[in-house]
Amino acid sequence: MGLFHKHRPAAEAVRPDAAAAASASPLWRDAFGRLATRSLQLILVVIVVAGLVFAMTQLTLVIIPVVLALILASAFAPAMTWLRRKGVPSIVATILALLAIVVVLGGVVTLIVNAVRNQFGELRDQAVAGFDQVVEWVSTLPFAPTEDQITEFRDTVIDFVTSAQFGSGALAGVSAAANFLTGLVLMIVVLFFFLKDGPRIWEFLLRPFEGQSYARAQRIGDKTVGTLGGYVRGTATVAAVDAIGIGLALAILQVPLALPLAVLVFLLAFIPLVGATVAGALATLVALVANDLVTALIVLGAVILVNQLEGNFLQPVVMGRSLKLHALVILIALTVGTVLGGIVGAVLSVPIAAVAWGIIQVWDGPDTPARMFRQKRPEIA
């Protein structure tokens, strides 16, 4: 017996008693301990996300042009792939793509400037007449402002325009314009390199990954480009239909600035849910001021008809594959993006949310979502 105890393995000699360990109640293993652990993890995640968001808000002059360049490059990815397959050198294909963008944007801006310059005088006269009618109508109300109140309000506006505060606001506007030009130049440069060397840049970024991690990163990259490109192309298609429909209605009814309003409808359509409504309201308001109430009602009917066509037919067919998000998710993403980044945040929030959901869908395989996001099926007894 003495020899047996003398030669017993050291592992058995120091092994803790399992019953004693089981009878103990560790602090972090009961229900409250697990709740505290999850709470601490959640707090850490929120802190990291808040830090990233804060860093992004401080570097908007860099991040926003890069994100916009990535979105545009994703939209032109099929065209670039087709040109490369035809044997066109990357530099030539990139120059062709940039020239196409410049020609389209330059043509649109030229048409808008010419239309505004040619019709501004007429619209100004009609707007003044419409404003006088509104003032005359307001003066008949029981709570209408007196002549002295109107004069005081006018003097207040004039004083503000001639004050130093208005001048500082103008200087802030000049600074914002300078930042816009800087961001535009940066976006064009980044877009050039994304179009020319996008696949090589992505492969360089994937060098640290191996095995399953490399395959997952490749799926994420392909899904991101596909989602962003599909979103931009689909939204542009829907926006073009909206702009053509409302623009034709405005032109037929001889509403001033029909072309600029149609372009504005196209641009605002890139803001989901609210963009088309705002554009339609603006077009109706211009028709009311420049023409009459009957014309404004007809424009409103055309806007409602176009929006119904978009919501019931174009959006499900054109956008169904590229944007698989619930309306509530779109609304929340739109609100958060607007609070954090204003108009630019409103435009970028939904495609970013769509990319995040797309990444989740391919996390564990081409058609295998992440485990916690997989659809659960009830067990059959």
Secondary structure as UniProt FT lines:
FT   HELIX           2..6
FT   HELIX           10..14
FT   HELIX           18..23
FT   TURN            27..29
FT   HELIX           31..58
FT   HELIX           60..75
FT   HELIX           77..85
FT   TURN            86..87
FT   HELIX           90..139
FT   TURN            142..143
FT   HELIX           147..161
FT   HELIX           164..205
FT   TURN            206..208
FT   HELIX           211..252
FT   TURN            253..254
FT   TURN            256..257
FT   HELIX           258..268
FT   TURN            269..270
FT   TURN            272..274
FT   HELIX           275..290
FT   HELIX           293..309
FT   HELIX           310..314
FT   HELIX           315..318
FT   TURN            320..322
FT   HELIX           327..361
FT   TURN            366..367
FT   HELIX           371..373
//
